[in-house]
Amino acid sequence: MDAEDFRRIALSFEGAEEGSHMGATDFRVGGRIFATLASVRQGYGNLMLTPEQQAAFVEELPDVFRPIPGGWGDMGMTHIRLAAVSEDVLDGALRTAWKLRLERNATAGRKGRAASGRKKAPSKPSRMP
């Protein structure tokens, strides 16, 4: 697989769009990133996963998946080695990141709507004249 395969598969998901962040190609759904090609020069695509999902992918295919070094990797950001991944695995990994982003978008939307519909409580009780 290569960057064009990564792009083709990422854009095949409903609502997926290609964008750019800090000069790197990214893939978004609902305006939020689920994957990037920020490390394509090193032979990697990048996935936005949970730490638990990342651990499962790395355990199953350590020659294909690896945590991005540092804090990003600790949060679940994961390299996928393009030259070593099959199309089926790449599709499944990108689909996992896309679904996670959809779920997080839905949760963030509910929180935002709930917060905006609330009235602010007065800081002091009001006194009747």
FENDA-V919150 format. One record per residue. N is the residue number from 1. RES is the residue in one small letter. PSI is psi in whole degrees, -180 to 180 (999 if undefined). D_LAST is the distance of its C-alpha to the last C-alpha in Angstrom with 1 decimal. Layout:
n	res	psi	d_last
N	RES	PSI	D_LAST
N	RES	PSI	D_LAST
//
This chain:
n	res	psi	d_last
1	m	159	75.6
2	d	-174	74.4
3	a	-36	71.4
4	e	-37	72.2
5	d	-44	72.2
6	f	-48	68.9
7	r	-49	67.5
8	r	-46	69.0
9	i	-46	67.6
10	a	-39	64.1
11	l	-6	63.9
12	s	-13	65.1
13	f	144	61.8
14	e	128	59.4
15	g	-3	57.0
16	a	139	58.7
17	e	150	59.0
18	e	138	60.8
19	g	-164	59.0
20	s	139	59.4
21	h	120	57.5
22	m	40	58.8
23	g	2	62.2
24	a	142	62.7
25	t	134	62.9
26	d	167	60.2
27	f	130	59.5
28	r	156	56.0
29	v	132	54.4
30	g	27	50.9
31	g	2	51.1
32	r	143	51.5
33	i	136	54.8
34	f	-17	56.8
35	a	157	60.2
36	t	166	61.8
37	l	33	65.3
38	a	-25	64.2
39	s	24	67.1
40	v	-31	69.7
41	r	-26	72.0
42	q	3	72.3
43	g	14	73.0
44	y	149	69.6
45	g	164	66.9
46	n	140	63.5
47	l	143	61.2
48	m	102	57.5
49	l	173	57.6
50	t	160	55.8
51	p	-34	57.5
52	e	-42	58.6
53	q	-44	60.2
54	q	-48	61.8
55	a	-41	63.3
56	a	-44	64.7
57	f	-45	66.3
58	v	-41	67.7
59	e	-41	69.1
60	e	-41	70.8
61	l	74	72.2
62	p	-19	72.2
63	d	-11	74.7
64	v	-42	72.3
65	f	143	68.8
66	r	144	67.5
67	p	142	64.1
68	i	134	63.4
69	p	145	63.8
70	g	-158	60.8
71	g	-35	57.1
72	w	-44	57.4
73	g	-37	59.9
74	d	-27	57.7
75	m	1	55.0
76	g	-2	57.7
77	m	129	59.1
78	t	132	62.7
79	h	144	66.0
80	i	120	68.3
81	r	109	71.9
82	l	-40	73.0
83	a	-19	76.8
84	a	-6	76.5
85	v	143	74.2
86	s	163	75.4
87	e	-41	73.8
88	d	-43	72.5
89	v	-42	70.9
90	l	-43	69.4
91	d	-46	68.0
92	g	-40	66.5
93	a	-45	64.9
94	l	-39	63.4
95	r	-39	62.2
96	t	-46	60.5
97	a	-40	58.7
98	w	-46	57.7
99	k	-42	56.3
100	l	-44	54.3
101	r	-41	52.8
102	l	-46	52.0
103	e	-44	50.2
104	r	-36	48.3
105	n	-43	47.3
106	a	-42	46.0
107	t	-44	44.0
108	a	-37	42.5
109	g	-41	41.7
110	r	-43	39.7
111	k	-43	37.8
112	g	-42	37.0
113	r	-40	35.9
114	a	-43	33.7
115	a	-39	32.0
116	s	-21	31.5
117	g	-6	29.9
118	r	147	27.2
119	k	145	23.7
120	k	132	22.6
121	a	142	20.2
122	p	147	17.2
123	s	-28	18.3
124	k	145	15.1
125	p	142	12.8
126	s	149	9.5
127	r	140	6.3
128	m	140	3.8
129	p	999	0.0
//
